[in-house]
Amino acid sequence: MDAPGGRLVLQPNPNIAVQDIVKPVSITKTDHGYILDMGQNMVGRLQIKARGLQRGDTLTMKFAELLNPDGTLYLANLRTAKVLDTYIAKDSKPIVWHPEYVYHGFRYVEVKGLKNEPKLGDFEGQVMYDKMAVTGHFETSNAVINQIYHNAFWGIRGNYRGMPTDCPQRDERLGWLGDRTMGCYGESYIFNNHALYSKWLTDIHDGQNEAGSISIEYLHILRMTGDRSELYHLVQEEKVEWSGYQRRGCLSGVRVTCSSTSCTRPRWTVAAM
């Protein structure tokens, strides 16, 4: 195997971590297992306690945001995402288990393979996103406005995944640049997200090609054709960078350079200032 190229550097922002706990509100028995209702759309993983398993027994947990009218999981909006965790018992000891390298966006979980009737205390929703402090709160005398804020709070932190993404539940989960045009400003009133956005802007710089073009989503995952550099340079400079300066008095620093004589677009350099 060839050694990787490039230059290895430290990650400048803290890792994703468990930062909140959600307890389920109900368990419904079905013909195939149990439907768990967390009472809240969340992003992260499910921790489960189980007893009575024997070596080789399998537990499965499938995740969804909604239920069909018949009480089954609604999965159409998730498209090709499998949203399935599987645990295979190694012995007959009671377990406390959660996956290590996956997250889901969900409210409901279908659990199959349990040998004993579960209790609410057997499950724990672990809310995971980039580690950062919650620095703001908003509350009014209007219940509707408060609920809108509540929804926004959960939606924002559910999309902090080492970069700001568009969704945490279906098979997309991409870092669309245009989505943060106004969102980055409002978010900074609630979360201390400076380190995450500084890292993200460096990622965008690293993803530029030699002509200076940047992708319409983080690191060219979709390989879409067409040069949209002018639009997304505008998003990066005037929206993300400027809002960071307005909120914190700190401009990460966007310097325009051209690294090649054939460069048709300015190549942006993000540097600490």
Secondary structure, DSSP 8 states (H G I E B T S, - for coil): -----S-----SS--EEEEEEE---EEEE-SSSEEEEEEEEEEEEEEEEE-S--TT-EEEEEEESEE-TTSSEE-GGGTT---EEEEE-SSSS-EEE--SS--EEEEEEEEE--SS---GGGEEEEEEEE---B------S-HHHHHHHHHHHHHHHTTBSSSB-S-SSSS----BSTTHHHHHHHHTTTB--HHHHHHHHHHHHHT--TTS---SBGGGSS---S--HHHHHHIIIIIIIHHHHHHHS----EEEE--STT-SS-EEEE---
